[in-house]
Amino acid sequence: MITFDFYVKNRAIGNYEKIDGTVTPLTTEDLLDKALDQAFIVLENTTIETIEPSTEVKIVIHQEGKEDVEKYYISGSDESTQTPLNVG
């Protein structure tokens, strides 16, 4: 069985604080560079309302019979702005 723990970094004290809730599903992409790696999660049954963009987060993946895996990310926003290039 695979389970996940989700942590958010408290900027004031510099420690990661565990967020209670259910993390499902977890989808990760390990790309060419760690700066390009990304993850998508749904966090349910929690009291936290929002996670501000640029917040450091940690996901710990537990799998029976294997060592825990820690993954670190920076939260993003699902909104984007498109800016056209001025060529000329």
PyMOL Python script that loads the backbone (N, CA, C, O; Angstrom):
from pymol import cmd

cmd.read_pdbstr("""\
ATOM      1  N   MET A   1       0.836  -1.180   0.000  1.00  0.00           N
ATOM      2  CA  MET A   1       0.000   0.000   0.000  1.00  0.00           C
ATOM      3  C   MET A   1       0.885   1.250   0.000  1.00  0.00           C
ATOM      4  O   MET A   1       1.925   1.289   0.657  1.00  0.00           O
ATOM      5  N   ILE A   2       0.460   2.249  -0.736  1.00  0.00           N
ATOM      6  CA  ILE A   2       1.201   3.510  -0.820  1.00  0.00           C
ATOM      7  C   ILE A   2       0.374   4.607  -0.152  1.00  0.00           C
ATOM      8  O   ILE A   2      -0.811   4.766  -0.446  1.00  0.00           O
ATOM      9  N   THR A   3       1.001   5.357   0.741  1.00  0.00           N
ATOM     10  CA  THR A   3       0.346   6.498   1.388  1.00  0.00           C
ATOM     11  C   THR A   3       1.255   7.721   1.263  1.00  0.00           C
ATOM     12  O   THR A   3       2.449   7.603   0.988  1.00  0.00           O
ATOM     13  N   PHE A   4       0.658   8.897   1.471  1.00  0.00           N
ATOM     14  CA  PHE A   4       1.381  10.148   1.314  1.00  0.00           C
ATOM     15  C   PHE A   4       1.161  11.037   2.529  1.00  0.00           C
ATOM     16  O   PHE A   4       0.079  11.044   3.116  1.00  0.00           O
ATOM     17  N   ASP A   5       2.189  11.785   2.903  1.00  0.00           N
ATOM     18  CA  ASP A   5       2.068  12.851   3.897  1.00  0.00           C
ATOM     19  C   ASP A   5       2.416  14.158   3.199  1.00  0.00           C
ATOM     20  O   ASP A   5       3.308  14.200   2.353  1.00  0.00           O
ATOM     21  N   PHE A   6       1.708  15.223   3.558  1.00  0.00           N
ATOM     22  CA  PHE A   6       1.875  16.529   2.916  1.00  0.00           C
ATOM     23  C   PHE A   6       2.293  17.544   3.968  1.00  0.00           C
ATOM     24  O   PHE A   6       1.667  17.645   5.023  1.00  0.00           O
ATOM     25  N   TYR A   7       3.352  18.297   3.680  1.00  0.00           N
ATOM     26  CA  TYR A   7       3.890  19.297   4.596  1.00  0.00           C
ATOM     27  C   TYR A   7       3.993  20.649   3.896  1.00  0.00           C
ATOM     28  O   TYR A   7       4.242  20.717   2.693  1.00  0.00           O
ATOM     29  N   VAL A   8       3.800  21.718   4.655  1.00  0.00           N
ATOM     30  CA  VAL A   8       3.966  23.085   4.153  1.00  0.00           C
ATOM     31  C   VAL A   8       5.011  23.757   5.027  1.00  0.00           C
ATOM     32  O   VAL A   8       4.986  23.626   6.250  1.00  0.00           O
ATOM     33  N   LYS A   9       5.940  24.485   4.386  1.00  0.00           N
ATOM     34  CA  LYS A   9       7.003  25.144   5.142  1.00  0.00           C
ATOM     35  C   LYS A   9       6.481  26.420   5.785  1.00  0.00           C
ATOM     36  O   LYS A   9       5.915  27.282   5.114  1.00  0.00           O
ATOM     37  N   ASN A  10       6.676  26.526   7.083  1.00  0.00           N
ATOM     38  CA  ASN A  10       6.343  27.726   7.834  1.00  0.00           C
ATOM     39  C   ASN A  10       7.509  28.697   7.660  1.00  0.00           C
ATOM     40  O   ASN A  10       8.596  28.462   8.188  1.00  0.00           O
ATOM     41  N   ARG A  11       7.293  29.778   6.928  1.00  0.00           N
ATOM     42  CA  ARG A  11       8.376  30.715   6.621  1.00  0.00           C
ATOM     43  C   ARG A  11       8.930  31.404   7.862  1.00  0.00           C
ATOM     44  O   ARG A  11      10.105  31.768   7.892  1.00  0.00           O
ATOM     45  N   ALA A  12       8.104  31.586   8.881  1.00  0.00           N
ATOM     46  CA  ALA A  12       8.542  32.301  10.081  1.00  0.00           C
ATOM     47  C   ALA A  12       9.590  31.507  10.852  1.00  0.00           C
ATOM     48  O   ALA A  12      10.555  32.084  11.354  1.00  0.00           O
ATOM     49  N   ILE A  13       9.411  30.185  10.953  1.00  0.00           N
ATOM     50  CA  ILE A  13      10.351  29.383  11.740  1.00  0.00           C
ATOM     51  C   ILE A  13      11.217  28.465  10.879  1.00  0.00           C
ATOM     52  O   ILE A  13      12.186  27.886  11.372  1.00  0.00           O
ATOM     53  N   GLY A  14      10.875  28.328   9.602  1.00  0.00           N
ATOM     54  CA  GLY A  14      11.702  27.556   8.688  1.00  0.00           C
ATOM     55  C   GLY A  14      11.509  26.052   8.740  1.00  0.00           C
ATOM     56  O   GLY A  14      12.289  25.317   8.136  1.00  0.00           O
ATOM     57  N   ASN A  15      10.486  25.571   9.450  1.00  0.00           N
ATOM     58  CA  ASN A  15      10.230  24.137   9.546  1.00  0.00           C
ATOM     59  C   ASN A  15       9.024  23.751   8.704  1.00  0.00           C
ATOM     60  O   ASN A  15       8.147  24.571   8.432  1.00  0.00           O
ATOM     61  N   TYR A  16       8.997  22.488   8.299  1.00  0.00           N
ATOM     62  CA  TYR A  16       7.835  21.962   7.589  1.00  0.00           C
ATOM     63  C   TYR A  16       6.809  21.480   8.607  1.00  0.00           C
ATOM     64  O   TYR A  16       7.145  20.777   9.561  1.00  0.00           O
ATOM     65  N   GLU A  17       5.555  21.866   8.393  1.00  0.00           N
ATOM     66  CA  GLU A  17       4.470  21.457   9.278  1.00  0.00           C
ATOM     67  C   GLU A  17       3.544  20.519   8.518  1.00  0.00           C
ATOM     68  O   GLU A  17       3.119  20.819   7.402  1.00  0.00           O
ATOM     69  N   LYS A  18       3.236  19.383   9.129  1.00  0.00           N
ATOM     70  CA  LYS A  18       2.375  18.402   8.477  1.00  0.00           C
ATOM     71  C   LYS A  18       0.949  18.930   8.410  1.00  0.00           C
ATOM     72  O   LYS A  18       0.425  19.471   9.384  1.00  0.00           O
ATOM     73  N   ILE A  19       0.334  18.765   7.249  1.00  0.00           N
ATOM     74  CA  ILE A  19      -1.050  19.166   7.039  1.00  0.00           C
ATOM     75  C   ILE A  19      -1.904  17.904   7.078  1.00  0.00           C
ATOM     76  O   ILE A  19      -1.705  16.984   6.284  1.00  0.00           O
ATOM     77  N   ASP A  20      -2.846  17.870   7.998  1.00  0.00           N
ATOM     78  CA  ASP A  20      -3.734  16.714   8.070  1.00  0.00           C
ATOM     79  C   ASP A  20      -4.710  16.756   6.906  1.00  0.00           C
ATOM     80  O   ASP A  20      -5.161  17.824   6.492  1.00  0.00           O
ATOM     81  N   GLY A  21      -5.020  15.603   6.397  1.00  0.00           N
ATOM     82  CA  GLY A  21      -5.952  15.505   5.286  1.00  0.00           C
ATOM     83  C   GLY A  21      -5.633  14.285   4.452  1.00  0.00           C
ATOM     84  O   GLY A  21      -4.733  13.510   4.776  1.00  0.00           O
ATOM     85  N   THR A  22      -6.366  14.125   3.396  1.00  0.00           N
ATOM     86  CA  THR A  22      -6.190  13.007   2.493  1.00  0.00           C
ATOM     87  C   THR A  22      -5.586  13.510   1.199  1.00  0.00           C
ATOM     88  O   THR A  22      -6.139  14.399   0.551  1.00  0.00           O
ATOM     89  N   VAL A  23      -4.452  12.944   0.822  1.00  0.00           N
ATOM     90  CA  VAL A  23      -3.779  13.329  -0.417  1.00  0.00           C
ATOM     91  C   VAL A  23      -4.112  12.288  -1.480  1.00  0.00           C
ATOM     92  O   VAL A  23      -3.627  11.159  -1.414  1.00  0.00           O
ATOM     93  N   THR A  24      -4.924  12.652  -2.446  1.00  0.00           N
ATOM     94  CA  THR A  24      -5.248  11.747  -3.557  1.00  0.00           C
ATOM     95  C   THR A  24      -5.661  12.560  -4.755  1.00  0.00           C
ATOM     96  O   THR A  24      -6.249  13.619  -4.536  1.00  0.00           O
ATOM     97  N   PRO A  25      -5.437  12.213  -5.928  1.00  0.00           N
ATOM     98  CA  PRO A  25      -4.311  11.356  -6.283  1.00  0.00           C
ATOM     99  C   PRO A  25      -3.029  12.167  -6.272  1.00  0.00           C
ATOM    100  O   PRO A  25      -3.073  13.397  -6.232  1.00  0.00           O
ATOM    101  N   LEU A  26      -1.908  11.506  -6.306  1.00  0.00           N
ATOM    102  CA  LEU A  26      -0.615  12.172  -6.443  1.00  0.00           C
ATOM    103  C   LEU A  26      -0.068  11.807  -7.804  1.00  0.00           C
ATOM    104  O   LEU A  26       0.129  10.630  -8.107  1.00  0.00           O
ATOM    105  N   THR A  27       0.176  12.809  -8.620  1.00  0.00           N
ATOM    106  CA  THR A  27       0.771  12.614  -9.928  1.00  0.00           C
ATOM    107  C   THR A  27       2.051  13.427  -9.969  1.00  0.00           C
ATOM    108  O   THR A  27       2.022  14.641  -9.764  1.00  0.00           O
ATOM    109  N   THR A  28       3.176  12.774 -10.232  1.00  0.00           N
ATOM    110  CA  THR A  28       4.445  13.488 -10.291  1.00  0.00           C
ATOM    111  C   THR A  28       5.084  13.296 -11.663  1.00  0.00           C
ATOM    112  O   THR A  28       4.854  12.296 -12.344  1.00  0.00           O
ATOM    113  N   GLU A  29       5.884  14.274 -12.044  1.00  0.00           N
ATOM    114  CA  GLU A  29       6.664  14.202 -13.273  1.00  0.00           C
ATOM    115  C   GLU A  29       8.091  14.607 -12.948  1.00  0.00           C
ATOM    116  O   GLU A  29       8.348  15.742 -12.546  1.00  0.00           O
ATOM    117  N   ASP A  30       9.017  13.671 -13.125  1.00  0.00           N
ATOM    118  CA  ASP A  30      10.437  13.960 -12.951  1.00  0.00           C
ATOM    119  C   ASP A  30      11.015  14.204 -14.335  1.00  0.00           C
ATOM    120  O   ASP A  30      11.183  13.277 -15.128  1.00  0.00           O
ATOM    121  N   LEU A  31      11.314  15.464 -14.612  1.00  0.00           N
ATOM    122  CA  LEU A  31      11.758  15.860 -15.944  1.00  0.00           C
ATOM    123  C   LEU A  31      13.278  16.003 -15.983  1.00  0.00           C
ATOM    124  O   LEU A  31      13.961  15.511 -15.085  1.00  0.00           O
ATOM    125  N   LEU A  32      13.809  16.649 -16.981  1.00  0.00           N
ATOM    126  CA  LEU A  32      15.254  16.723 -17.186  1.00  0.00           C
ATOM    127  C   LEU A  32      15.997  17.423 -16.060  1.00  0.00           C
ATOM    128  O   LEU A  32      17.155  17.102 -15.792  1.00  0.00           O
ATOM    129  N   ASP A  33      15.364  18.356 -15.412  1.00  0.00           N
ATOM    130  CA  ASP A  33      16.004  19.174 -14.392  1.00  0.00           C
ATOM    131  C   ASP A  33      15.056  19.269 -13.204  1.00  0.00           C
ATOM    132  O   ASP A  33      13.842  19.349 -13.387  1.00  0.00           O
ATOM    133  N   LYS A  34      15.600  19.262 -11.981  1.00  0.00           N
ATOM    134  CA  LYS A  34      14.737  19.360 -10.805  1.00  0.00           C
ATOM    135  C   LYS A  34      13.873  20.607 -10.823  1.00  0.00           C
ATOM    136  O   LYS A  34      12.777  20.602 -10.263  1.00  0.00           O
ATOM    137  N   ALA A  35      14.340  21.669 -11.451  1.00  0.00           N
ATOM    138  CA  ALA A  35      13.560  22.906 -11.539  1.00  0.00           C
ATOM    139  C   ALA A  35      12.308  22.714 -12.389  1.00  0.00           C
ATOM    140  O   ALA A  35      11.356  23.484 -12.265  1.00  0.00           O
ATOM    141  N   LEU A  36      12.297  21.703 -13.244  1.00  0.00           N
ATOM    142  CA  LEU A  36      11.149  21.442 -14.112  1.00  0.00           C
ATOM    143  C   LEU A  36      10.208  20.387 -13.539  1.00  0.00           C
ATOM    144  O   LEU A  36       9.090  20.234 -14.032  1.00  0.00           O
ATOM    145  N   ASP A  37      10.635  19.655 -12.509  1.00  0.00           N
ATOM    146  CA  ASP A  37       9.791  18.620 -11.906  1.00  0.00           C
ATOM    147  C   ASP A  37       8.503  19.240 -11.399  1.00  0.00           C
ATOM    148  O   ASP A  37       8.488  20.390 -10.961  1.00  0.00           O
ATOM    149  N   GLN A  38       7.420  18.471 -11.461  1.00  0.00           N
ATOM    150  CA  GLN A  38       6.145  18.994 -10.988  1.00  0.00           C
ATOM    151  C   GLN A  38       5.290  17.877 -10.416  1.00  0.00           C
ATOM    152  O   GLN A  38       5.512  16.696 -10.684  1.00  0.00           O
ATOM    153  N   ALA A  39       4.314  18.276  -9.629  1.00  0.00           N
ATOM    154  CA  ALA A  39       3.375  17.324  -9.030  1.00  0.00           C
ATOM    155  C   ALA A  39       1.996  17.964  -9.003  1.00  0.00           C
ATOM    156  O   ALA A  39       1.856  19.186  -8.966  1.00  0.00           O
ATOM    157  N   PHE A  40       0.994  17.114  -9.023  1.00  0.00           N
ATOM    158  CA  PHE A  40      -0.384  17.558  -8.903  1.00  0.00           C
ATOM    159  C   PHE A  40      -1.035  16.699  -7.836  1.00  0.00           C
ATOM    160  O   PHE A  40      -0.983  15.471  -7.903  1.00  0.00           O
ATOM    161  N   ILE A  41      -1.651  17.346  -6.848  1.00  0.00           N
ATOM    162  CA  ILE A  41      -2.346  16.606  -5.794  1.00  0.00           C
ATOM    163  C   ILE A  41      -3.707  17.222  -5.542  1.00  0.00           C
ATOM    164  O   ILE A  41      -3.964  18.376  -5.886  1.00  0.00           O
ATOM    165  N   VAL A  42      -4.559  16.437  -4.942  1.00  0.00           N
ATOM    166  CA  VAL A  42      -5.820  16.926  -4.413  1.00  0.00           C
ATOM    167  C   VAL A  42      -5.760  16.659  -2.912  1.00  0.00           C
ATOM    168  O   VAL A  42      -5.559  15.523  -2.483  1.00  0.00           O
ATOM    169  N   LEU A  43      -5.934  17.706  -2.125  1.00  0.00           N
ATOM    170  CA  LEU A  43      -5.887  17.607  -0.668  1.00  0.00           C
ATOM    171  C   LEU A  43      -7.305  17.763  -0.148  1.00  0.00           C
ATOM    172  O   LEU A  43      -7.910  18.828  -0.275  1.00  0.00           O
ATOM    173  N   GLU A  44      -7.837  16.683   0.444  1.00  0.00           N
ATOM    174  CA  GLU A  44      -9.218  16.687   0.929  1.00  0.00           C
ATOM    175  C   GLU A  44      -9.255  16.477   2.440  1.00  0.00           C
ATOM    176  O   GLU A  44      -8.269  16.057   3.046  1.00  0.00           O
ATOM    177  N   ASN A  45     -10.403  16.773   3.034  1.00  0.00           N
ATOM    178  CA  ASN A  45     -10.638  16.564   4.466  1.00  0.00           C
ATOM    179  C   ASN A  45      -9.606  17.285   5.323  1.00  0.00           C
ATOM    180  O   ASN A  45      -9.022  16.697   6.233  1.00  0.00           O
ATOM    181  N   THR A  46      -9.389  18.553   5.027  1.00  0.00           N
ATOM    182  CA  THR A  46      -8.419  19.345   5.768  1.00  0.00           C
ATOM    183  C   THR A  46      -9.034  20.678   6.176  1.00  0.00           C
ATOM    184  O   THR A  46     -10.029  21.118   5.600  1.00  0.00           O
ATOM    185  N   THR A  47      -8.435  21.310   7.170  1.00  0.00           N
ATOM    186  CA  THR A  47      -8.932  22.608   7.624  1.00  0.00           C
ATOM    187  C   THR A  47      -8.241  23.761   6.908  1.00  0.00           C
ATOM    188  O   THR A  47      -8.682  24.905   7.017  1.00  0.00           O
ATOM    189  N   ILE A  48      -7.169  23.480   6.182  1.00  0.00           N
ATOM    190  CA  ILE A  48      -6.451  24.535   5.468  1.00  0.00           C
ATOM    191  C   ILE A  48      -7.273  24.959   4.251  1.00  0.00           C
ATOM    192  O   ILE A  48      -7.774  24.118   3.504  1.00  0.00           O
ATOM    193  N   GLU A  49      -7.404  26.270   4.063  1.00  0.00           N
ATOM    194  CA  GLU A  49      -8.230  26.772   2.966  1.00  0.00           C
ATOM    195  C   GLU A  49      -7.430  26.971   1.689  1.00  0.00           C
ATOM    196  O   GLU A  49      -7.855  26.533   0.619  1.00  0.00           O
ATOM    197  N   THR A  50      -6.286  27.623   1.784  1.00  0.00           N
ATOM    198  CA  THR A  50      -5.473  27.868   0.599  1.00  0.00           C
ATOM    199  C   THR A  50      -3.995  27.728   0.938  1.00  0.00           C
ATOM    200  O   THR A  50      -3.580  27.873   2.088  1.00  0.00           O
ATOM    201  N   ILE A  51      -3.229  27.446  -0.079  1.00  0.00           N
ATOM    202  CA  ILE A  51      -1.768  27.461   0.031  1.00  0.00           C
ATOM    203  C   ILE A  51      -1.307  28.514  -0.962  1.00  0.00           C
ATOM    204  O   ILE A  51      -1.535  28.395  -2.166  1.00  0.00           O
ATOM    205  N   GLU A  52      -0.668  29.529  -0.451  1.00  0.00           N
ATOM    206  CA  GLU A  52      -0.232  30.640  -1.288  1.00  0.00           C
ATOM    207  C   GLU A  52       0.788  30.172  -2.326  1.00  0.00           C
ATOM    208  O   GLU A  52       1.614  29.308  -2.033  1.00  0.00           O
ATOM    209  N   PRO A  53       0.739  30.734  -3.537  1.00  0.00           N
ATOM    210  CA  PRO A  53       1.770  30.422  -4.529  1.00  0.00           C
ATOM    211  C   PRO A  53       3.150  30.759  -3.981  1.00  0.00           C
ATOM    212  O   PRO A  53       3.294  31.693  -3.192  1.00  0.00           O
ATOM    213  N   SER A  54       4.146  30.020  -4.387  1.00  0.00           N
ATOM    214  CA  SER A  54       5.548  30.154  -3.971  1.00  0.00           C
ATOM    215  C   SER A  54       5.813  29.624  -2.574  1.00  0.00           C
ATOM    216  O   SER A  54       6.871  29.901  -2.008  1.00  0.00           O
ATOM    217  N   THR A  55       4.887  28.873  -2.003  1.00  0.00           N
ATOM    218  CA  THR A  55       5.106  28.233  -0.714  1.00  0.00           C
ATOM    219  C   THR A  55       5.847  26.923  -0.936  1.00  0.00           C
ATOM    220  O   THR A  55       5.499  26.149  -1.827  1.00  0.00           O
ATOM    221  N   GLU A  56       6.864  26.678  -0.127  1.00  0.00           N
ATOM    222  CA  GLU A  56       7.603  25.428  -0.234  1.00  0.00           C
ATOM    223  C   GLU A  56       6.785  24.309   0.401  1.00  0.00           C
ATOM    224  O   GLU A  56       6.255  24.464   1.501  1.00  0.00           O
ATOM    225  N   VAL A  57       6.687  23.186  -0.296  1.00  0.00           N
ATOM    226  CA  VAL A  57       5.944  22.036   0.208  1.00  0.00           C
ATOM    227  C   VAL A  57       6.803  20.781   0.095  1.00  0.00           C
ATOM    228  O   VAL A  57       7.724  20.703  -0.717  1.00  0.00           O
ATOM    229  N   LYS A  58       6.476  19.814   0.927  1.00  0.00           N
ATOM    230  CA  LYS A  58       7.172  18.529   0.918  1.00  0.00           C
ATOM    231  C   LYS A  58       6.120  17.429   0.909  1.00  0.00           C
ATOM    232  O   LYS A  58       5.126  17.498   1.632  1.00  0.00           O
ATOM    233  N   ILE A  59       6.350  16.420   0.087  1.00  0.00           N
ATOM    234  CA  ILE A  59       5.478  15.252   0.047  1.00  0.00           C
ATOM    235  C   ILE A  59       6.335  14.044   0.389  1.00  0.00           C
ATOM    236  O   ILE A  59       7.375  13.819  -0.229  1.00  0.00           O
ATOM    237  N   VAL A  60       5.895  13.264   1.378  1.00  0.00           N
ATOM    238  CA  VAL A  60       6.601  12.045   1.752  1.00  0.00           C
ATOM    239  C   VAL A  60       5.764  10.869   1.275  1.00  0.00           C
ATOM    240  O   VAL A  60       4.589  10.746   1.621  1.00  0.00           O
ATOM    241  N   ILE A  61       6.382  10.010   0.479  1.00  0.00           N
ATOM    242  CA  ILE A  61       5.703   8.845  -0.084  1.00  0.00           C
ATOM    243  C   ILE A  61       6.134   7.619   0.704  1.00  0.00           C
ATOM    244  O   ILE A  61       7.321   7.305   0.783  1.00  0.00           O
ATOM    245  N   HIS A  62       5.154   6.924   1.291  1.00  0.00           N
ATOM    246  CA  HIS A  62       5.404   5.704   2.056  1.00  0.00           C
ATOM    247  C   HIS A  62       4.908   4.510   1.250  1.00  0.00           C
ATOM    248  O   HIS A  62       3.769   4.499   0.782  1.00  0.00           O
ATOM    249  N   GLN A  63       5.768   3.504   1.090  1.00  0.00           N
ATOM    250  CA  GLN A  63       5.362   2.273   0.418  1.00  0.00           C
ATOM    251  C   GLN A  63       5.880   1.107   1.245  1.00  0.00           C
ATOM    252  O   GLN A  63       7.052   1.067   1.620  1.00  0.00           O
ATOM    253  N   GLU A  64       4.981   0.147   1.528  1.00  0.00           N
ATOM    254  CA  GLU A  64       5.356  -1.002   2.351  1.00  0.00           C
ATOM    255  C   GLU A  64       6.576  -1.703   1.773  1.00  0.00           C
ATOM    256  O   GLU A  64       6.640  -1.979   0.575  1.00  0.00           O
ATOM    257  N   GLY A  65       7.540  -1.987   2.638  1.00  0.00           N
ATOM    258  CA  GLY A  65       8.726  -2.706   2.225  1.00  0.00           C
ATOM    259  C   GLY A  65       9.783  -1.871   1.543  1.00  0.00           C
ATOM    260  O   GLY A  65      10.820  -2.401   1.145  1.00  0.00           O
ATOM    261  N   LYS A  66       9.547  -0.570   1.395  1.00  0.00           N
ATOM    262  CA  LYS A  66      10.523   0.306   0.738  1.00  0.00           C
ATOM    263  C   LYS A  66      10.807   1.513   1.620  1.00  0.00           C
ATOM    264  O   LYS A  66      10.028   1.849   2.512  1.00  0.00           O
ATOM    265  N   GLU A  67      11.934   2.152   1.354  1.00  0.00           N
ATOM    266  CA  GLU A  67      12.314   3.358   2.088  1.00  0.00           C
ATOM    267  C   GLU A  67      11.430   4.528   1.664  1.00  0.00           C
ATOM    268  O   GLU A  67      11.059   4.634   0.494  1.00  0.00           O
ATOM    269  N   ASP A  68      11.088   5.413   2.614  1.00  0.00           N
ATOM    270  CA  ASP A  68      10.279   6.598   2.300  1.00  0.00           C
ATOM    271  C   ASP A  68      11.002   7.493   1.306  1.00  0.00           C
ATOM    272  O   ASP A  68      12.229   7.597   1.325  1.00  0.00           O
ATOM    273  N   VAL A  69      10.232   8.135   0.440  1.00  0.00           N
ATOM    274  CA  VAL A  69      10.777   9.061  -0.545  1.00  0.00           C
ATOM    275  C   VAL A  69      10.235  10.449  -0.242  1.00  0.00           C
ATOM    276  O   VAL A  69       9.024  10.629  -0.111  1.00  0.00           O
ATOM    277  N   GLU A  70      11.128  11.433  -0.129  1.00  0.00           N
ATOM    278  CA  GLU A  70      10.724  12.817   0.101  1.00  0.00           C
ATOM    279  C   GLU A  70      10.887  13.601  -1.193  1.00  0.00           C
ATOM    280  O   GLU A  70      11.931  13.531  -1.841  1.00  0.00           O
ATOM    281  N   LYS A  71       9.860  14.342  -1.564  1.00  0.00           N
ATOM    282  CA  LYS A  71       9.894  15.188  -2.759  1.00  0.00           C
ATOM    283  C   LYS A  71       9.578  16.615  -2.328  1.00  0.00           C
ATOM    284  O   LYS A  71       8.669  16.840  -1.528  1.00  0.00           O
ATOM    285  N   TYR A  72      10.326  17.574  -2.856  1.00  0.00           N
ATOM    286  CA  TYR A  72      10.162  18.978  -2.504  1.00  0.00           C
ATOM    287  C   TYR A  72       9.713  19.766  -3.730  1.00  0.00           C
ATOM    288  O   TYR A  72      10.220  19.567  -4.834  1.00  0.00           O
ATOM    289  N   TYR A  73       8.758  20.658  -3.517  1.00  0.00           N
ATOM    290  CA  TYR A  73       8.206  21.460  -4.603  1.00  0.00           C
ATOM    291  C   TYR A  73       7.927  22.876  -4.097  1.00  0.00           C
ATOM    292  O   TYR A  73       7.979  23.140  -2.896  1.00  0.00           O
ATOM    293  N   ILE A  74       7.636  23.767  -5.017  1.00  0.00           N
ATOM    294  CA  ILE A  74       7.159  25.109  -4.696  1.00  0.00           C
ATOM    295  C   ILE A  74       5.763  25.205  -5.293  1.00  0.00           C
ATOM    296  O   ILE A  74       5.566  24.957  -6.483  1.00  0.00           O
ATOM    297  N   SER A  75       4.790  25.569  -4.449  1.00  0.00           N
ATOM    298  CA  SER A  75       3.411  25.610  -4.930  1.00  0.00           C
ATOM    299  C   SER A  75       3.246  26.688  -5.990  1.00  0.00           C
ATOM    300  O   SER A  75       3.918  27.719  -5.975  1.00  0.00           O
ATOM    301  N   GLY A  76       2.340  26.418  -6.898  1.00  0.00           N
ATOM    302  CA  GLY A  76       2.088  27.363  -7.977  1.00  0.00           C
ATOM    303  C   GLY A  76       0.627  27.760  -8.001  1.00  0.00           C
ATOM    304  O   GLY A  76      -0.164  27.342  -7.155  1.00  0.00           O
ATOM    305  N   SER A  77       0.290  28.556  -8.963  1.00  0.00           N
ATOM    306  CA  SER A  77      -1.079  28.997  -9.151  1.00  0.00           C
ATOM    307  C   SER A  77      -1.617  28.361 -10.415  1.00  0.00           C
ATOM    308  O   SER A  77      -0.870  28.131 -11.366  1.00  0.00           O
ATOM    309  N   ASP A  78      -2.906  28.077 -10.432  1.00  0.00           N
ATOM    310  CA  ASP A  78      -3.485  27.489 -11.637  1.00  0.00           C
ATOM    311  C   ASP A  78      -3.918  28.555 -12.633  1.00  0.00           C
ATOM    312  O   ASP A  78      -4.546  28.239 -13.644  1.00  0.00           O
ATOM    313  N   GLU A  79      -3.591  29.806 -12.361  1.00  0.00           N
ATOM    314  CA  GLU A  79      -3.876  30.897 -13.291  1.00  0.00           C
ATOM    315  C   GLU A  79      -2.576  31.299 -13.980  1.00  0.00           C
ATOM    316  O   GLU A  79      -1.506  31.253 -13.374  1.00  0.00           O
ATOM    317  N   SER A  80      -2.671  31.688 -15.234  1.00  0.00           N
ATOM    318  CA  SER A  80      -1.478  32.126 -15.951  1.00  0.00           C
ATOM    319  C   SER A  80      -1.800  33.352 -16.782  1.00  0.00           C
ATOM    320  O   SER A  80      -2.961  33.647 -17.066  1.00  0.00           O
ATOM    321  N   THR A  81      -0.748  34.060 -17.163  1.00  0.00           N
ATOM    322  CA  THR A  81      -0.895  35.248 -18.003  1.00  0.00           C
ATOM    323  C   THR A  81      -0.076  35.039 -19.257  1.00  0.00           C
ATOM    324  O   THR A  81       1.098  34.677 -19.185  1.00  0.00           O
ATOM    325  N   GLN A  82      -0.679  35.262 -20.386  1.00  0.00           N
ATOM    326  CA  GLN A  82       0.031  35.131 -21.655  1.00  0.00           C
ATOM    327  C   GLN A  82       0.396  36.517 -22.149  1.00  0.00           C
ATOM    328  O   GLN A  82      -0.457  37.399 -22.245  1.00  0.00           O
ATOM    329  N   THR A  83       1.667  36.701 -22.459  1.00  0.00           N
ATOM    330  CA  THR A  83       2.159  37.989 -22.931  1.00  0.00           C
ATOM    331  C   THR A  83       2.751  37.805 -24.325  1.00  0.00           C
ATOM    332  O   THR A  83       3.696  37.033 -24.488  1.00  0.00           O
ATOM    333  N   PRO A  84       2.220  38.492 -25.329  1.00  0.00           N
ATOM    334  CA  PRO A  84       2.759  38.328 -26.689  1.00  0.00           C
ATOM    335  C   PRO A  84       4.138  38.975 -26.796  1.00  0.00           C
ATOM    336  O   PRO A  84       4.434  39.959 -26.120  1.00  0.00           O
ATOM    337  N   LEU A  85       4.973  38.400 -27.660  1.00  0.00           N
ATOM    338  CA  LEU A  85       6.281  38.967 -27.924  1.00  0.00           C
ATOM    339  C   LEU A  85       6.151  40.148 -28.885  1.00  0.00           C
ATOM    340  O   LEU A  85       5.401  40.095 -29.860  1.00  0.00           O
ATOM    341  N   ASN A  86       6.888  41.199 -28.594  1.00  0.00           N
ATOM    342  CA  ASN A  86       6.912  42.350 -29.502  1.00  0.00           C
ATOM    343  C   ASN A  86       8.099  42.174 -30.440  1.00  0.00           C
ATOM    344  O   ASN A  86       9.240  42.454 -30.072  1.00  0.00           O
ATOM    345  N   VAL A  87       7.827  41.717 -31.630  1.00  0.00           N
ATOM    346  CA  VAL A  87       8.880  41.488 -32.612  1.00  0.00           C
ATOM    347  C   VAL A  87       8.812  42.599 -33.643  1.00  0.00           C
ATOM    348  O   VAL A  87       7.744  42.893 -34.180  1.00  0.00           O
ATOM    349  N   GLY A  88       9.908  43.193 -33.909  1.00  0.00           N
ATOM    350  CA  GLY A  88       9.844  44.208 -34.945  1.00  0.00           C
ATOM    351  C   GLY A  88      10.871  45.196 -34.904  1.00  0.00           C
ATOM    352  O   GLY A  88      10.895  46.096 -35.744  1.00  0.00           O
TER     353      GLY A  88
END
""", "prot")
cmd.dss("prot")
cmd.show_as("cartoon", "prot")
cmd.util.cbc("prot")
cmd.orient("prot")
